Amino acid sequence: MTIAEWIDRRDRPVPAAFRTFLNADGPVSLANLLAAAEIEMRAYSTETSRDRCAGFALLTADAYLSYACHLAVRESGGTALGDITERVAREWIPPKLG
């Protein structure tokens, strides 16, 4: 099943206006959902204007991360949540300045 098919089969549908932003390819997996979130975070961090595009990139990253957490709980009983947290902290949080 692809990421798009998996998203479309969720109990709570994604609003149509936002669904168009969730267009990651590939089979649904924890790794692919996290990779999709990372792509969106890179898009957000390189967006210079912090306008709507940046906002939607951030929301999309959050959605993929939320889906990854949901999948982790369903597939591993939550044991993978610690790994997700460490990955996010390591790759998404900039080092402290100063």
N, C-alpha and C positions, 0 to 999 in steps of 0.2 A: 504494500500500500504506500502511496506517495504521501509526502507531507501535506500537500493540498487536500488529498482525499481524506486524510486523517482529521484535518482541521474541519472540513465540511461535515464530518460525521459526529462531531462533538454534540453533546446534549444542548448546549447553549450556542446558538449560531452567532457568528461574528457579523456585526452590522455591515451591510453591503458596501458602504462608503469606506470602511476600513479594510474589508476583506481583500481589496485589490492590492494592498501593501504586503500582504502575506503570500508571497509568490515564490518561496524557496523551492528549489527542485530536489529531487532525490527521494529515496525511500525514507519513511519515517523511522527515526532512531534517535536516541539520546545524543549521539555524536553529531548527527546532521542538524538537529534542532539547535544545539549549542553553536555549531558553526554558522548557522543562519543568523543567530543573535549576534555573534561576533562581527559578521559582515555589516549588520545594521549599526552596531556600535562604532565601527570604523567610519561608516558613512556619516554618522552623527558627529564624530570627533573631527572630521575633515570639513564639515560644513562651516563655512566662515560667517554666515549671516545669522545663524540661530533663528531662522524664520520658521515657517510652517514645515518646510522640508526637513529641517533638523528635528522638529518636534515629532513628526511622523516617523522618522528613523528611530528616535528614542522609544516611542510607543511600540513600534514593530519589534525592536530588540527585546523590550519587556515582554511582549506577547510570546515570542519564541522561547524566552527564558522561562516564562510561566508554564508553557506547554512542556518544556523539558523537565521541569520539576514534577509536573503532573505525571508524565510518562515514567519518571524515575520512581515515584511512589507506587505506581501501578505495577511496574516490572520488578522492582527490587525491594518493595516494602519500605522504601525510603532510605536504604543504606547508601544509595548513590548521591543523596542530597549533600552530604559533606564534600564529596568530590566536586560537585557543581559549585558549591560555595567557594572552595579553594581556587577553582579555575577562574571564577568571576573576580575574586580578589586579586589574583595574580595577574590577570590579563586586562582587566577593565579599570582598575582603580590606579590612577597615576601616583607615582611616588610623591611623598611629601616634599614640598619645596622648602628650601631654607636651611 
